Amino acid sequence: MSDFNLNSLEECLEKHIPPNELKEVKRILYGVPEHDILELPASATTLAADNDFEIQGYRISAQKEHIRKPRIVRVGAIQNSIVLPTTDPVDKQREAIWNKIRIIIKAAAAAEVNIVCMQEAWTMPFAFCTREKFPWCEFAEEAESGPTTKMLQELAKAYNMVILSSVLERDTAHGDTIWNTTVVISNRGRYLGKHRKNHIPRVGDFNESTYYMEGNTGHPVFETDFGKIAINICYGRHHPQNWMMFGLNGAEIVFNPSATVGALSEPLWGIEARNAAIANSYFTVAINRVGSEEFPNEYTSGDGKKAHKVFGPFYGSSYVAAPNGARTPGLSRHRDGLLVTELDLNLCRQVKDFWNFPMTQRLPLYAESFKRASELDFKPQVIRE
Amino acid sequence: MSDFNLNSLEECLEKHIPPNELKEVKRILYGVPEHDILELPASATTLAADNDFEIQGYRISAQKEHIRKPRIVRVGAIQNSIVLPTTDPVDKQREAIWNKIRIIIKAAAAAEVNIVCMQEAWTMPFAFCTREKFPWCEFAEEAESGPTTKMLQELAKAYNMVILSSVLERDTAHGDTIWNTTVVISNRGRYLGKHRKNHIPRVGDFNESTYYMEGNTGHPVFETDFGKIAINICYGRHHPQNWMMFGLNGAEIVFNPSATVGALSEPLWGIEARNAAIANSYFTVAINRVGSEEFPNEYTSGDGKKAHKVFGPFYGSSYVAAPNGARTPGLSRHRDGLLVTELDLNLCRQVKDFWNFPMTQRLPLYAESFKRASELDFKPQVIRE
């Protein structure tokens, strides 16, 4: 289905389109005629070269204001493949991924990143395609006190960095319920809170409703030293109303840690998180894993095709979108990578003042309309001849 | 700001990117490795050639089903410039545009189009930039019985075609209120109903709140012989909740008649209507006018720049997006044009069954959350350290 010789869409456009036309193509496709490249220190780029991951840096600026100072924040998006075979012991698999990510977070620190976010369920293979509970549920851990959270608290404190860690959560206080959760760790190394995935897919290999239910944590926004942030986990990006509630709660950056494969969603990938940035006047950070993952037992994909063992390829292509509709290029479709983007958070309010989307939202109309549409005896507004 | 030597993004990609890579680029950017070209009859293409407008045809198919037959519908999207100088008498200006559009609708009939939609306020220049009421309000007419509606009723009947006509409406029953309205005329030539623009811009040259208020017609879906259709007028495309309500009322195709200019919105244009198609599992038809319009008196744009007389260029680029995320190429950025797209409406339900977006929508949660967010004493859900 997908030609993985194409490292990224942007590389292909840069290579073939003549410079003058390229500017206009990029203006239409990326919202800027030329990307503002962020110079990254050698300490970061060397780590990337030595450890075989991509690193890219961009800057998205705002206008100078009279009263507010610029609010410059660097966000890091990490995409990666798993490390060990899925047949290895669960703790070994997790540790190997930890080790890889520790190095990328170190590079993020060298690049002066303030907030870093990993992909969805980053400590494990995306095993939900199998519908098997064993051994995959062993990857689940307590959000507040699990080994991954503890490990990252050290790094967060050492690097003065907010870390968003999406894990499979085991909720022992509620009967060992499993959740798909993002843990927010403050730059002082404190557990700040968590968000549970609001919308759960039942599509293709994404048998996630087999493992966990719709989240019960609402739409929290975390007020950090580096801005108000929120997390819309994976499939939640298909639901504009989910994005909206994070905006209504005041988010300035919404991260979208994901795991999704090319044949399913690649044409949608550049659309959804970017539309959310536009509609809600905030930044979005879309993160997807890379590589293919082979499982010990054959499984079927609900598509009438034969049982098989490999899930993927996940197509990476992580990017940042801005409230004014501009976006960065994507990371590679198949390599581990760190995308560093320097944002001026003042752009959010500037875009609100310019476009007036919140002001023209007519929220009471939709509260009422959604309520009516939810009722069992809802009669759609249909006009017939 | 914009290089109008670029006729369309698609032409540029086709010209410069080698065939093998082009397939993958198109798969990522357009959701299909190759567009399915719809052969159009000479009677249609000759009209286009003779009258200097572009014509393009595409097909978007669905899977064969056991029980339902394919529901094949052809939609036509018309984009155009105005004809006479804006200093000419209002009735002459309107008549000249009528004459141009009559020919394009004739070509649509030759191409067996079932539903045709023109751009926003198609009978007039987009004079709202001026903030002048005279003579522009003279373009307003009764939705039910105005001269444009009457003229189109003849064509609709003659061609067995549903026609969506976006006009400035004069509502004499309510104190000569002015509205931005789309009139729906059935293929039997009957006035079927109307929809009034739900969200009104206050941005740049779009001084529309000077002329009319937020619509009071809800989110009607019109059940026609050719499927359930709705209209999201222009600025309403920035509001995902607006798109959603048309979906909740059962729309299979939502038209987005627009008027928007390059410097303001071109990078957003390919994102918003397409995101709506994906999120709501229906087809969307995004239509924008072309050309520049010169007004008799200087006006300012609220951007700190000098007063001027020309509004534009509008960038055309009309396109159709499908529920599975695929989209057609866009029409030209600067020529009049007719985009004919053959759709199988069965794709809507097929995509719903595949992706489950309506089922996973959690509407009661959002009805409640939007209600809370609308209240004067709303406290956003914020977590602090």
Interface residues (C-beta under 8 A of the other chain):
Chain A: S2 D3 L6 L9 C12 L13 H16 I17 P18 N20 E21 K23 E24 V25 R27 I28 L29 Y30 G31 V184 S186 R188 R190 L192 G193 N198 H199 I200 P201 R202 V203 E214 G218 H219 P220 V221 F222 E223 T224 K228 Y235 H238 H239 P240 Q241 W243 M244 M245 L248 N249 G250 S265 E266 P267 L268 G270 I271 E272 R274 N275 I278 A279 G325 A326 F354 W355 N356 F357 M359 T360 Q361 R362 L363 P364 L365 Y366 A367 E368 S369 F370 K371 A373 S374 P380 Q381 V382 I383 R384 E385
Chain B: S2 D3 L6 L9 C12 L13 H16 I17 P18 N20 E21 K23 E24 V25 R27 I28 L29 Y30 G31 V184 S186 R188 R190 L192 G193 N198 H199 I200 P201 R202 V203 E214 G218 H219 P220 V221 F222 E223 T224 K228 Y235 H238 H239 P240 Q241 W243 M244 M245 L248 N249 G250 S265 E266 P267 L268 G270 I271 E272 R274 N275 I278 A279 G325 A326 F354 W355 N356 F357 M359 T360 Q361 R362 L363 P364 L365 Y366 A367 E368 S369 F370 K371 A373 S374 P380 Q381 V382 I383 R384 E385
